């Protein structure tokens, strides 16, 4: 089968494309150039029926940018592959062998870093069996942040002009530890890990470093406030923007099957995983790898708490 693009994944969603006729295990420069062009235009691209080794996944990620070693790599990393994390609910000795039920609220990967992610590759090895009625489990939803900015009401465009979102990874991880520890054995961050993930800020309206398109760069998971505003007011603005970004007509829902590989843009899109399956009734195992922008392309700022935040 020759290279073929099927726009909008057949769903009518304003992002995403299925690409056929590609063997990602044996990817050459010419084919990657076609894939990258489709990726920059569609933000979420889907490949079915892949037999992708960890080495080939790392190679694909490296073509997109510098592979990221996650702050929790020692907790969720794949042995021998520091830039691959396991996203899985599979447990051994009462503890998940990877990040269980990761990303169940809207977010973009590594948005909490000074040097955030350009792209993520996620490969499905095992997915839960569908329900008897045929409904799928463990789906992932994607929202278009470019279209979200383009359709943002005028009063909200004015409200976010020149503002920066405050991203707090350690704070969210502490919350997730309290929520999930009894079910998955998830630990809190160590002091060393917390030092690697300081609070940072990014522009709420962020120009994509490669395409120049304006995007809304906030999310309900990691953006706890807005610079220059009391925290409660800033968080309320974040949630109002989140509701706009994730309106149903701005979202694509992917139903996973083994052998699927998805690449998504972490500036032009954000995503959310479904937490509608459980161990040991269901097994879900995926390999996750992120590619960073270069510091010369884009870098955020360390957050210094201001008086407006203290007042809140």
Beta strands, then each sheet from edge to edge (+ up, - down):
strand 1: 4-7
strand 2: 17-20
strand 3: 44-47
strand 4: 66-67
strand 5: 77-78
strand 6: 81-88
strand 7: 91-92
strand 8: 95-96
strand 9: 117-126
strand 10: 140-144
strand 11: 164-167
strand 12: 200-203
strand 13: 205-207
strand 14: 214-216
strand 15: 223-226
strand 16: 251-254
strand 17: 261-265
strand 18: 269-273
strand 19: 285-292
strand 20: 301-302
sheet 1: 1+ 2- 3- 17+ 9- 19+ 4-
sheet 2: 1+ 2- 3- 17+ 9- 19+ 6- 5+
sheet 3: 7+ 8-
sheet 4: 16+ 10- 18+
sheet 5: 15+ 11- 12+ 20-
sheet 6: 13+ 14-
end
